[in-house]
Amino acid sequence: MDSIRPNNSSNEVASFPSINPDNNQDENHENITLIWYDTKTIDDESPDVVLTKQSLREINNFVRFFDEYNACVNYIKTILNEKVFLIISGRLCSSDLNLFHSLEQIESIFVFCFHRENYLSLLNQFDKIVGIYTKQDQLTINIKRTIQDCEFNSARFNFSKLGEKNVRNLDREYGSFVFFQLSKEVIHHMPHTNEAKTDMITQCKKYYHGNDEELKKIEKFEIEYTANDAIKWFTDDSFVYRIINKILRTEDIDAFFAYRFFIHDLCTQISKYHKQFKKIYKSKQLTVYRGMKLSLEEFQIMFNNIGNLFSMNGFMSCSRSCDTALKFATKYTTRHAQYQPVLLEIDVNIIQADKIIFADVSELSKYDEHEILFDIGSAFKLTSCEYDCFKKVYVIRATATNQGADIASDYIEFQKKKVIHSDIDLMIGHLFADMGETRKSRLYFESILKKEPNDEKVACIYYYIARNYRLKNEYDQALIYYNLSYDMHHQAQPPREGSAAKSLNGIGIVYREMKNYSQAAKHLQQALKIYKDYLPSYHADIAAVLNNLGNVYCQMEEFDQAMKYLHQAQSINNKTLPSNHPSNASVLNNIGNVYYKKKEFNRACHEYERVLKIREKALIADHDDIIWSLNNLGLVNIKLDRINKAQEYFQRAQKIIQSRSTTNHLLEQQIEKHMRSLYEHQRF
């Protein structure tokens, strides 16, 4: 029989410090990757070429130069999170432009040549070509203008493409929304120190090394910046605006914490201005506008989601002036035919949508005297989409709503309490692990160890490192660190028995995954005994061990014993956890596993469906546990002879796996194996 996916409960209380990842010369904090392809002039050190290279980097810090066709094409194909602007020599267009134009990563092409008239016909053949230029200043001015247009559309309001999650349908997928809300809470509880500011500035200086223009701005920021300047810096065309938008758009959680100093100040200042606005503004109703140029695909996605909720990863800028927004939507571009001008009209009922935080930043903004800036996590409901013959644009109407926050409010509130009562120094690493970023989590904890923390914190870090090794199926290393953690807690004076029991629970999980069920049961029973001696009877840690014991006895096919433990765990969770907490899903999953092994497939399917529903609400969209849930539903539907349904679940799992930048080989192998099993079933 094919293996189903059990779930362990470690029930860690999360923990956190400051991030300072190693600088990577290939790290791109821009929304654009600017590439210059020329087989002759790239290595030219003449003053004109050197000046052009420097000018390009001042426009967009991340620039790559290629003089070899295959290397350039292969590099472009690896790009996932940025749009590519390509500068190509005119003499190479006849041989290479066709393929470059077909690459979906390439957004815009700029032809640089000596004789413009020789290439004018290309403008009618290739719609990605922005223009043909013979002078360096013409080229850089037009690239800068095009980047600014693209920044507004891409950085703050873009749709899911090539693995990004810029605007999401919250009715179906909002795990990332939960994590960003929780991350904001963590940032607010972390010490707001000069060290955090120094970390951020160090990161910026490393990234912009050699870019004199941006380094001057960074030095100005370092000397002059105060918390009251956050909105002013963000609404300017500066390194802060570009980096923060990129971090949020791509959900780069470690960079999110690396730049926590500024994000904290910006959120705080928006909240402060929001309170002032509510005192001054007499009406309870506010209407704001945002002019956009959407690709035809993006427009169709938005049109198809009328009636649904959406949220943005970043801070969203709008205008109280319809005319200002309309000018941007209808602004002429050389590639006008590829884009649909759209006016987004948002109604905000300040009383009803009281969880939507925004600021009137008109006095601070350099670009719009009517600008409104929405905080991270603001949610809206799309209500209609109609073409306005007078304005000559599609008007998409939406209303600000608390629903996005309310959807996961119980879970967020529960996690907030854990943040408040936990060691903030450890919380980031735990959050990484919950998001499936086990390597980042382990490296983060190892960086804390270098700071020589106290004995208790070291023991806790060993526990989290062990957990990360377990999640990667590196069981020998996991056992080493779990045992180190247990020994340090157990031998402390006085002993920290509750923490020691948590380590025993981890050891029991490892042995279960190694299929050494007798050792697993032994260590879990030891953990349960300690917990019952030291904790209240209805405690989440007791429920976690009971769940793990039920898991073990299920594998041993002692089903009555398994159900006894699982129902006890379920009873505690029902009293102590919000209904959509992942620990509830873990217990329900294991109950489903018992039914599956007992061949009660309808009951198993019912439990697995409940599990998937919780996980899709509580976890990020590409989390391992969601994929395992889809796997289990695929398997049980095969048993129920619902082949089309099984195929649908496996395909959904495969789609998530293919969209991820990281790889879980065990997951991939399991899904591929089960897909083959499905095809074999169909054949016979």
Protein Blocks (a to p, Z undefined) as FASTA:
>chain_A
ZZddddddekpacddddddddddfkbcfbfbdcddddfklmmpcbfklmmmmmmmmmmpm
bacddfbfklmmmmmmmpmkbccdddddfklmmmmmmmmmmpmklmbdcdddfblmlmmm
mmmmmmkbnbdcfbfklmmmmmmmmmmmmmmmmmmoccdeehiafbccfklocklmmmmm
mmmmmmmmpccdfklmmmmmmmmmmmmgoiaklmmmmmmmmmmpcfklmmmmmmpccfkl
mmmmmmmmnopaklmmmmmmmmmmmmmmmmmmmmmmmmmmmbfbdcddddddddfklmmm
mmmmgoiacddfbdcdddfbfklmmmmmmoccfklmmpccddddddddfklmmmbccddf
klmpmkbckbccddehiacddfbdcddfklopacddddddfklmmmmmmmmmmmmmmmmm
mcfklmmmmmmmmnopamlmmmmmmmmmmnopafklmmmmmmmmmmmmmmnopaklmmmm
mmmmmmmmmmpccddfklmmmmmmmmmmmmmmnopaklmmmmmmmmmmmmmmmmcfbdfk
lmmmmmmmmmmmmmnopaklmmmmmmmmmmmmmmmpcfklfklmmmmmmmmmmmmmnopa
klmmmmmmmmmmmmmmmpcfkbfklmmmmmmmmmmmmmnopaklmmmmmmmmmmmmmmpm
bdcfklmmmmmmmmmmmmmmmmZZ
